[in-house]
């Protein structure tokens, strides 16, 4: 039996959830590939805008999604949430398991989810070089 859940536009989250806030331990900082020591924000800022670096180390549970990013997301969101009933049966679990189907985006992938936000923050910081990750 296929179960599909579609959120109404007003139910779409307006905040990103930051798992760091709920971890029972602190993660090690990212390392500088040259020195193998924790990398400084200044060195990261060559590649990333400071706003993204601040988010990366933030311990806030929820980070507000900027309106321009939400408008771009609205082109292909909400994406369907599908219940994995066959997996539940295979695992013989009473848990309900769901997955997001991101194939409805213009690229057919989850990659715009981060690329849109990165482009937005790069534009705000006036970083116009195209180096981005996904």
Residue pairs with C-beta under 8 A, 6 or more apart in sequence:
1 85
2 82
2 83
2 85
3 82
3 83
3 85
4 80
4 81
4 82
4 83
5 80
5 81
5 82
5 83
5 98
6 78
6 80
6 81
7 78
7 81
8 78
9 74
9 78
11 78
12 70
12 73
12 74
12 77
12 78
13 65
14 64
14 65
14 70
15 62
15 63
15 64
15 65
16 62
16 63
16 65
17 61
17 62
18 55
18 58
18 59
18 60
18 61
18 62
18 63
20 27
20 58
20 59
21 59
21 60
21 61
22 61
29 38
29 39
29 57
30 38
30 39
30 44
30 56
31 37
31 38
31 39
32 38
32 39
32 40
32 43
41 50
41 53
44 53
45 53
47 131
48 56
49 121
49 122
49 124
49 125
49 127
50 125
51 121
51 124
51 125
52 118
52 121
55 63
65 73
65 117
66 117
66 120
68 120
69 116
69 117
69 120
72 112
72 116
72 120
73 113
73 116
75 106
76 104
76 105
76 106
76 112
79 100
79 101
79 102
79 104
79 105
80 100
80 101
80 104
81 98
81 99
81 100
81 101
82 98
82 99
82 100
82 101
83 96
83 97
83 98
84 97
84 98
84 99
87 97
88 95
88 96
88 97
91 97
100 110
102 108
102 109
102 110
102 113
103 109
105 111
105 112
105 113
106 112
111 134
114 133
114 134
115 132
115 134
118 132
118 133
119 132
122 128
122 132
